[in-house]
Amino acid sequence: MVLLGSLFITIGKYIGITDPVLAVNLIGVIFGSTAVWALYLLTFKISNNIFTAISASLLLLLNPIFLDSSTYGINHAPALCFLLLGLWQLLCFQGSNDKRHLVFSALFLGFMGATRLQDFIFTFPSVASLFILGIGPQASPKTKTPVFFLFSAMIISTIIIFHLPYFLSHDTPYLLQAKSFWKIGLSNNFQGLFSRSLIMTFGYLLKAFSLLGLLCSCVGLGNTARTDKRLFIFLILWITPPLGFYGNTATSVPRFLNIILPAFIIPLSILLTSNLKHKWMVWRLLAMLSFLIILFVPLQNTYQTFLRRHHDALIPDYYRWVGLSTKADAQILSADDALFITYYSGRKAYLKPLAMANGHLPVQDLNDFKIKLDDTLKKHQPVYATNSAIVLYDPHREFENFLRQNYHLVTIGQKPLELWYLSPFNPQFHISNLLKIERK
């Protein structure tokens, strides 16, 4: 993603895009668009039906979770794009036995692992099942064990090559960062199977597909168990590991489900298009009506959010306003918005203490922060904070209470802001105050 960001910023400069954030956001747009095309190719290869492939592409194109992840320059859209291209090329290899398709498949899946390694790990069982078992007429009865190990080695080598700069750098404690990510972002974040988060996650899928869409997808998945058991195994292995993990994390959000959307869409499209050939007209009409409902109903609750994002760049505008509303030597309290602060407002970011995995702030961190902040204010260095920075990563409001107990928070002004990365279904759009922190 770092390389993609650099590439898009460089290209942006040549075509007149001076804002690096806009250039990076185009990553989601370009790779999201390519993912739609890749799903068409994959679905056509699976079903050999152009209408099934077109309907699958449309269902992905207008899915709110997919649209949300394709709005910004985050790594979910590229990861899905590379996965779909890798699966398509793998099916092409099984149909033709042309080794070039195998190489391209390994490269695309390696790119996926280099983009979102955790998604690659969770989806690799489905890739392995597709390689070993195949789907329908593409399946080959001969043993593929040596070729499979070669295929896996090419994928792993590609992933390692993209991580080499981290391994070779003496300034970046890569292994330490990886262990920290594993502990905070994965292991400590996992609540165990069948947690409360899983219910919320199914709620996201329900909103993304509608009740009708989710039911039809399950029926379609059940039909594949009868018509093509290998396709059923492939789809089940595609869905269950990512859903089992991401659905049970304390920080589960819709964009994590982006990687499994096609596994719901493919059987859904196969079911609906098969009914378009039904001998009874009523079934054909029901299939068409169901498709339109599944396509457009989920957009009802998210259309205004996407429309607002299309017309307004609330985050850059907000921090430009922060720069205009504060002194040149001011420092702005930050959570994960430090880069926006330094770039758009031209001010220094003042990092706040973040809560631990249990949601609580260590007392020592608060004490250290107070000593540092008091010293800054004694030097007549102005420090400001936004509502968003105060409340982020503070589920028990310990940091907010700490600030209000020890300092005066003077309101300077307010402006709309959206925390885009949480959910397209319940967007965090609010009027955020800019506050000046003063000693009591």
PEBEL-V31523 format. One record per residue. PSI is psi as a letter, one per 30 degrees, with the letter a starting at -180 (NA if undefined). D_LAST is the distance of its C-alpha to the last C-alpha in Angstrom with 2 decimals. Layout:
PSI:D_LAST  PSI:D_LAST
This chain:
e:44.62  e:43.38  e:46.90  e:47.19  e:43.90  e:45.12  e:48.50  e:47.20  e:44.85  e:47.83  e:50.14  e:47.55  e:47.47  f:51.25  g:51.32  g:48.52  j:45.49  f:42.73  j:39.86  f:39.91  e:38.23  e:41.07  e:43.57  e:42.24  f:42.16  f:45.87  e:46.43  e:45.89  e:48.10  e:50.97  f:51.08  e:50.55  e:53.52  e:55.57  e:54.80  e:56.39  e:59.49  e:59.49  e:59.40  e:62.36  e:64.31  e:63.46  e:64.29  e:67.52  e:68.49  e:67.92  f:69.54  h:71.92  j:71.10  e:69.64  e:68.41  e:66.53  e:64.90  e:63.97  e:62.51  e:60.44  e:59.07  e:58.15  e:56.47  e:54.29  e:53.65  g:52.17  k:50.48  e:46.79  e:45.64  e:47.74  e:46.62  e:42.97  f:43.52  g:45.57  e:42.93  l:40.77  h:41.56  l:41.16  g:43.89  e:45.27  e:47.72  e:49.22  e:49.59  e:51.46  e:53.55  e:54.66  e:55.45  e:57.65  e:59.42  e:60.03  e:61.49  e:63.65  e:65.06  e:65.73  e:67.78  e:69.58  e:70.52  f:71.86  f:73.94  f:75.41  g:74.95  j:73.93  f:71.84  e:69.94  e:68.22  e:67.23  e:65.68  e:63.72  e:62.56  e:61.32  e:59.54  e:57.75  e:56.72  e:55.58  e:53.46  e:51.98  e:51.17  f:49.59  e:47.44  j:46.40  e:47.87  e:46.82  e:48.62  e:51.68  e:51.76  f:51.55  f:54.23  e:56.59  e:58.56  e:59.55  e:60.52  e:62.62  e:64.33  e:65.16  e:66.63  e:68.64  e:69.76  a:69.64  k:69.87  b:73.11  f:75.85  f:73.63  k:73.65  k:75.86  f:77.75  l:77.97  k:75.67  g:72.60  e:71.06  e:71.51  e:70.38  e:67.35  e:66.25  e:66.80  e:64.80  e:61.91  e:62.09  e:61.82  e:58.70  e:57.01  e:58.06  e:56.51  e:53.19  e:53.26  e:54.12  f:51.02  f:48.88  e:50.61  e:48.01  e:45.46  e:47.97  f:49.07  k:45.68  f:44.41  f:40.88  j:40.36  i:40.33  e:42.10  e:43.31  e:39.91  e:38.40  e:41.34  e:40.84  e:37.14  e:38.05  e:40.80  e:38.58  e:35.51  f:37.26  d:40.58  e:41.33  f:38.07  f:37.74  k:41.23  g:41.40  l:45.14  k:47.88  h:47.74  l:44.01  e:42.09  e:41.21  e:44.94  e:45.18  e:42.40  e:44.23  e:47.47  e:45.59  e:44.77  e:48.47  e:49.50  e:47.43  f:48.69  f:52.36  l:52.56  e:54.31  e:57.67  e:56.88  e:55.69  e:58.77  e:61.10  e:59.58  e:60.18  e:63.73  e:64.34  e:63.09  e:65.45  e:68.30  f:67.83  f:68.42  e:71.84  e:72.72  j:71.20  e:69.81  e:68.69  e:66.55  e:65.11  e:64.21  e:62.66  e:60.46  e:59.46  f:58.45  e:56.49  e:54.50  e:54.00  e:52.27  e:49.51  e:49.10  e:49.19  e:46.35  e:44.11  f:44.68  g:43.34  l:40.17  f:36.72  g:35.85  k:39.11  l:39.04  e:42.02  f:42.36  f:43.37  f:46.44  e:47.62  f:49.91  f:51.97  e:52.42  e:55.88  f:57.11  e:56.61  e:57.89  e:61.14  e:62.74  e:61.49  e:63.24  e:66.37  e:66.58  e:66.15  f:68.56  e:71.15  f:71.21  f:71.87  g:75.30  k:76.03  f:79.42  k:77.98  e:76.36  e:73.90  e:72.36  e:72.07  e:70.34  e:67.95  e:67.10  e:66.36  e:64.30  e:62.33  e:61.62  e:60.23  e:58.06  e:56.66  e:56.14  f:54.30  e:52.79  f:49.94  f:48.86  e:48.22  f:44.71  f:43.76  e:45.53  e:42.72  e:40.30  e:42.77  e:43.54  e:39.89  e:39.64  e:42.85  f:41.68  k:37.95  i:36.12  e:32.77  e:31.04  e:32.06  e:31.42  e:27.90  f:26.91  e:28.81  e:26.68  e:23.47  e:24.97  f:25.73  f:22.29  l:20.31  l:20.72  f:23.43  g:21.34  l:18.83  k:18.65  k:18.88  k:18.05  l:21.56  d:23.61  g:27.28  g:26.96  e:26.37  e:29.77  e:29.28  e:26.03  e:27.72  e:30.96  e:30.18  f:26.86  g:27.58  l:24.10  k:23.27  k:22.51  j:19.65  k:21.15  l:19.37  k:20.82  k:23.70  l:25.07  a:28.28  f:31.61  f:30.83  f:27.84  l:25.24  k:22.66  k:23.32  e:20.71  e:21.35  e:20.65  e:17.16  e:16.54  e:18.10  e:16.14  e:12.75  e:14.33  e:15.62  e:12.60  e:10.49  e:13.69  e:14.08  e:10.85  f:11.69  g:14.99  h:13.70  j:15.19  k:14.22  k:13.93  l:14.98  l:16.16  l:18.94  e:19.48  e:22.46  e:20.85  e:18.27  f:21.08  k:23.92  h:25.20  i:22.95  f:25.47  g:23.68  h:20.31  e:18.76  e:16.80  e:15.58  e:14.50  e:12.81  e:10.72  f:9.89  f:9.14  f:6.73  l:5.22  k:5.83  j:9.57  k:11.37  k:15.11  e:17.31  a:20.60  l:22.83  l:26.17  k:28.67  k:28.73  k:31.10  j:30.78  f:34.51  g:35.20  d:34.91  k:37.77  f:39.96  e:40.63  i:37.05  k:35.31  i:31.53  k:31.48  l:28.40  j:26.14  k:23.23  k:19.97  k:18.41  k:14.60  k:12.32  k:9.47  l:6.50  k:3.79  NA:0.00
